């Protein structure tokens, strides 16, 4: 298991400019990004044992992070 945070900009470098633009101009996208960042940080802290989480809860927030990433990608590809 990698202990490297899954940053959106690293996962979708081809959308770097669009990510920046949408974070400024699209409140829905900005909220998705903020929620993703918060969950990503929480998962990273659990992986590195800074703030361990209960296994079931960690699995739930990993699924939520994946769902948020799908939603973010949908917006980046031109969806609403």
N, C-alpha and C positions, 0 to 999 in steps of 0.2 A: 504494500500500500504506500503510495506516495504521500509525503507530508508537505507537498507544495500546494499552496492555495490555488484554486481554479479561478483565476481572474478572467472576466469576460473579454477584456482587451487582448489577453494572451490567447484565448480560445478562438477569437474571431478578429485577427489582426487586419483582415481585409476591410473591416467595417469601422476601423478606428475613428475616422473623421465623422462618420454617421453616428456613432455612439456618442461622441462629444456633442454634436448638434442636437440629437434627440434628448440628451440629458438636460439641455438648456431649454429646449422649445416644446417638449412633450411631457406633461406632468405624469401621465400614466407610465410612460417609459422610465422616467426618473424614479418613480415609486417602485417599479419592478427592479430596477438596478439597485436601489437602496436596500430593498428586502433581500435580494440575492447576496449583496455584499455582507449584510448582517449575518445571514445563515452561513455563508462561506467562511466568515471569520470565526463563527462559533464552531464549525466543523474542524477547521484548522487547529483551533485551540484544543479541541478534544483529541485530535490525532497526535498532537505533540505533548499531550498530558499536562498542559497548562491548566485546563479546566475540563477534566474528564466528564463524560456524560454517560447516563444509563444507556445500554446498548440498544434497546428498543427505541428510545427517544432519538438517539443519533441516527438510526435507520430511517425514522420518520422525517427528520429534517433533511437528510440526504435526498429522499424522494421529493420533498418540497423544493430543494435547490435545483434538482433536475427538471422539475416542472417549470420553475421560473426561467431556467436557461432556455427551455423550449419556447416559452412565451417571448422572451427577449429576442431569440433568433427569428421568430415569426415576424416581429415588428421590424427587425433589421432587414428582412427579406421583402419588406413592403406591405406587410399585413397591417391591420388596424391595431 
